Amino acid sequence: MSWSLNIGSVAGTVVRIHLTFLLFLAWIFAASYASAGPATAFDTVLFIVLLFLCVLLHEFGHIFTARAFGVTTPYVTLLPIGGVAQLEHIPEKPSEEFLVAIAGPIVNVVIAGMLMLAGAHIDSGASADVGNAQVSMIDRLAAVNLFIALFNLIPAFPMDGGRVLRAALASRMGYVRATETAAAIGQAVAFVLGFIGLLYNPILIFIAIFVYLAASSEAHMVALRAASHGVPLVHAMMTQFAVLSPDAKISDAVHTLLSTSQGEFPVVDGTGKPLGVLGRNDLIRALNAKGPDSHVTDAMVADMPTVGHRSHLDQAFQLLQDKQAPAVGVIDATGRLIGLITQETIGEMMMLQAALPKGATLGPWSRPNAA
Ligand SMILES: [Zn+2]
């Protein structure tokens, strides 16, 4: 579903591995197997496991620093480019974001320092040749930790350097403008990386493309989060929507789909409490697999994620992302469903945000024409 495997949890944070990270590890393994043969395969596996551990420790550098500022982290995902700790939110204060961002690379510098105290030597060859088993394990680990630290300090999203840069900018300008500026600088860095890649190393070109796309996606996400931040749900939720009863059949749902512009249908009981939600895709799949006479309760996503009506849009947005449900329900104090937040609602927020002057948000306190 999200291309990630859960491998356990540490202090309340679920550790996930993205499949591309496994592919990356497999590629390293295959490359060393092909160049040095089976004798070094075991050595390489050990190196990979330790490399993995260093990346994870880097992430927990971010996670524990964030926790010191009261921010919990439900997930950490390992990608080939490093790890991504999904902090519940990014600390508002630039100084806190700066510390959270820099904590990761510092962990790797500390690991490299400790390995060097333990006798590791770093020469220019070791860092370029981490797959070579002739170089001792401790030397390679020290080199790879320095590499992780330096790579993550490249001033471009999603690297920590991008966040460090944003935090530095955000202390002078607004958060959204700082993100836009940091993203633009990151894209310029991506161009330089790509150009160097053209001359020296084609792998850099792929990294440059990844960085370029990530920079624009970060700017997009921040604009979205900024647009939804602090906006009361009641201002943004859909209040006119069709619902399905638990004994409705798929044919009823098809009828509702055709007679409304809705794509997500909450299933509610007699008292108005949500039992689940049926998305357009689930509906089509059920129609195909089980026919029009099957029940909606068999096709819906049970446990529709819900938020209280006094919450803010960013909480609903977070739930929509985390639970990957077609819609988030808004409930009143008695648990009755009174509103709906879907990707479309968020998309409309995004459109409104794009229509606003740069740096302005939709929060009622800063609505540009409010006065
Ligand atoms: Zn990091």
Boltz pocket constraint, residues with backbone or C-beta under 6 A from the ligand:
constraints:
  - pocket:
      binder: B
      contacts: [[A, 58], [A, 59], [A, 62], [A, 82], [A, 83], [A, 101], [A, 104], [A, 105], [A, 152], [A, 159], [A, 160]]
      max_distance: 6.0
